[in-house]
Amino acid sequence: MCGIVGLFLKDPSLEPKLGAMLTDMLITMTDRGPDSAGIAIYPGETSGKTKLVVQSDAPDEDFPGLDTAIGKAVGGKVAMQVKSTHAVLEIPAGTTAAARSALADISSRLRVMSRGESLEIYKEVGLPKDVAARFDLSQMSGSHGIGHTRMATESAVTTMGAHPFNTGDDQCLVHNGSLSNHNSLRRKLRREGIHIETENDTEVGAAYLTWQMQNGATLGEALQSSLDDLDGFFTFVVGTKDGFGVVRDPIACKPAVMAETDQYVAFGSEYRALVDLPGIEDARVWEPEPATVYFWSHDAAPTTEKAA
């Protein structure tokens, strides 16, 4: 089942409303995934540092003094902002490995949700409206973001099993569908040094794209390769630092709809997720084609590539 939403803003004047628009879209998809929800947001401004978004089931015990402890481990000042069960740590660039090691030593409850110069991921178990409220998602601003409501079918309902998944700097993925070769691919990717934390098939999809891009592929090329290397059925929406991409498997049995105006590009598992967006009545609305990669970037012209 599951529900996916995504919003890429062309008009900077809408950026203060990104969180509110994405939250409304996410809540609309509740009946497609009521057990957990998550959102990945790109604030659109960076400080040259790396953000680590960290989650704990016991934040009152784990977060006090965490910025100081991580600062000692990475050899620099660390800023921290706590949002419910998540804390956003800003650490010096190039110190992610040291910070991860320190987090593991401090508490086994501390788990990294995302890393990157811009990306922030917030996800938890619970109804989408409750997850959105605990993190004040509607108050967040940014240039683009993606979200997911989950109905677990292949693994337990946990925070770590919720989407989005982040496996590379400023890269994340949400997924509707099921991969059949994820176990063998997970073993291969781990041997290649790709960090995978869960048994969720979606994290394998994200890790596969990370691996492809680490070996020189563009996101578009990595998405094209996924059509050959990933077995099963899937709709992927992928976020990067400057844009987002969409691809469906060649059968495309999972629902998907997109809309584009001069102000934004939007994605939803169903059209009703898009109906409250500004100017939707004048938008170009279409169903993404099977085995076709769509990508929008703030740094380049939009692309559409159909598999041969």
N, C-alpha and C positions, 0 to 999 in steps of 0.2 A: 504494500500500500504506500504509505509515506507521502508527504507533500513537500514540494520545493518551491521557493520563491527567489527571485533575484531582481536587482534594480541597479542599473548603470546610468548615472546622471550626466547628461551633456551640458545642462544648464547649471552653472555654479550657484545661481540664486536659490536652487532647490536644496542645496547641501544641508542647511540647518533642519530640513524636514525629512531627511533620509531615514532616520531611525523611526519616526512616526509612520511613514509610509510602509516601510518594511514590516513593522510590528503589526499593522492592520492586515497586511497580506499574509503574514505568518499565522495570525489568529484565525483568519478565514479558512486556513487549511487544517484546522484542528481535527476534524473528523477523519482526515486522512492519516493522522498520526498523533494520538492523544497521550502517548506515554512519556515523551521527552521532546525537547526542542532546543534549537541553537541558532545563533546568528553570527556571521562573520562580517565585520564592518571595517572599512578602510577610511579612516578619518580625513585623508587627503592632505595631511601635513605631517612632516617628519622632523626629527631633531638630530638626525645623524646617529642616534643610538639604536640599540635593539630593544624591542619590547618582548618581554616574556609574560604571557597571561597564565597565571598559575591558579589551580583549583585545590580546595581542601574541603573534606567533609567536616572538619573541625576548625573553622577559620579563627575562632576566638582563642584557640590554643596555638595554632600554627603561624598566624600572621603577625602578632606583636613581635617587633624586633627582627622580622625577616629581612627587611631592607638592609639593616646593619650587618647581619650575618652574610648576606650575599655580597654586600660591598667589600667585606674583608676577603671573601673568596676570589672575587674578580679584580681586586686591587683598584677600585674606583668607587665614586659616589653612585648610589643607587636610589632612584626615586620610586615611591610605591603609592598606588592608589587602590584602596580596597572597595570592591563592589560585591556585597553579599558573600558568596562562597568563592569568589574570584579576586585575585590581586594582580594588578598590572605593574610589573617591574620594568623600569627603564635602566638597562645596563650598558656599559661601554661596548661599542661594536667589537666583534671578534672574541667575546668572552662567553658565548653561549654554552660551550662545552663545560667550562669551569662552573658556570652557574647551575647547569643541570646536575653535575656531580655533587655540588654543595646542597642542592635541594634534596637529593636522595639521602644524604647524610643527616640532614636536619629532621626529616620526617617522611615515613613511607606514605603518608596521606597526601603529600604535595605532588600534584601531577600537572605537567605542562599542557595547556590547551592550545597555545599557538606561540609562534615566534616570528619576528620580522621587524622591519623598520616602521611599517605602518599597520599591519594586520592586528586586529583584536577579535578573539573568539570567546563567546559566552554561551555555555550550554549546560543544561541540567535536566534531571528527571522531573516530570510533572507536565501539567497542561500548558500549552504554549502561552496562554494569557498570564499564567502564574510565573512562568520563566521570564517572560518579557517584563513583568512588573518588578520582580526581585532585582533585575539589573537596570531598571529605568531605560530599557532599550528605546522607548519612544522619544527620549530626550537626546539621543546621540545624533551627531552630525557626521557627514562624510560624503565622499564622492561616489561610492558604490558599495554594495554588500550583497550577501546571499544568506538564505535561511532554510531551515529544514524542520519539519514536524515528523516524528518517527512512530511507526507502528512496528515494533520488533517482531520479526518472524524467524530469524536465524540465530539470535543470541540474546543474552539477558538484558533486562532494562537497567542500564547503568549510565552514569555520567560519561564514562569513557566510551561507551558504545553509542552515544548520541552523536549526531552530525552537527556542524561540519568537522572534517578531519584536516589537520595541518601536518604535512610531512616535509615541507621545504620552506625556506624563508619567504614569507609573504604569499604563500600559495596554499589554497584550501579547496576542498571539494565536498559537494553534497550529491546524493545518489538516490535514485528510485529504481529498484530492480533487484537482481541477484546475480552474482558472478559464480560460475561453477568451477573455475580453475584457480580460485584464490589461494588455496592451501599450497599448491606447488609453486605458485608465483610468489607467495610470501616467503617461502624458504629461499628461493632464488634471490629476491631483493635483499633479504637479510645478509646473505652471503656477499652481496655487493656493497654492504655497509649502509644500507638505507634503514633508518630508525623506524620501527613499527612496534606499537605498544599493545595493540588489541588483536582479538581474533575476528574482528568485524571485516567483512569483505570490502566494505567501502574504503577503509583505510588502505587496503591493498591497492585499490584503484588510484587513490591519491599518491601512494608511494611509487606506483608504476610511472605516473607522469613526472614525479620528481626525478626518478632515475633517468628517464629519457632526456629530461632537460639538463641534468648534470652531465650527460654525455653529448651535449651540443645541440639537441633538438629545440626548436621553438615550441611554444605551447601548442600552436596549430599542428605542427608535425607530430608532437607527442599524442595529441588527440586522434590524429589520423592513424597512428600506429596502434592505438588502443583497439581500433576496429578489427585489426588482425590478431592481436595478442590476447585480448580478453574474451573469454567465453561466457555466454549467458545473455541476459537482457538487461539493458541499463539506459538510463538518462543521467548524464553527468552535467552539472553546472559547476564551473571552476572559477575561483577568484584568484587574481594576481594583483600585484601592487598597482598596476595602471589599468586593469580592465577585467573583463570576465568572458568566459567561453562556454559554449553549449555543444553537446554532441549526444546523439541517440544511436543505439545499435541498429544494424540493418533491418531488423524486424520492427522495431519501434512500437512495441505493444504497450508501453507505459505512456499515460497521457501527458501532453505538454502543449503550451501555447505561449506565443510571444507577441509583444506589441512594441511599436516604435513610433516616437514623435520627435519633433525638433528638440525636446527637452530631456528625453530619457529613452532607454531600452528596458523593457520589463519581461520577466519570465514567471510563469506560474504553472503548476501542475494542472490547474483548471482555470478557465477564464474568470470565474467569480473572484479569484484572488486579485484580479486587475481592475475590477469595475469601479473602484473608488479613486483610482489614480487621476490626476488632473489631465484633462484633454483626451481621456481615453476614447471618447466618442468620435474623435477625429483621427485616431491612431491607425497605423497599418497593423493589422492583426493577422497572424498566420500560425500554422502548426509547423514546427521545425521538421525538415525532411529527414528521413532515415539516413544513416551513414553520411551525415553532412556536418561539417564543423563550422560553427559560427563564432566569431570573436570580435569584440569591441574593445578599443583601447583609447585612452586619453592621449597617447603619444603617436598613434598611427590611424590610418583609415580602416574602417570595418572590413572584415574579410568573411567570405563564405567559400568553403571548399568541400566538394562532394567526392567521396571515395570513387576510385576508378572501378 
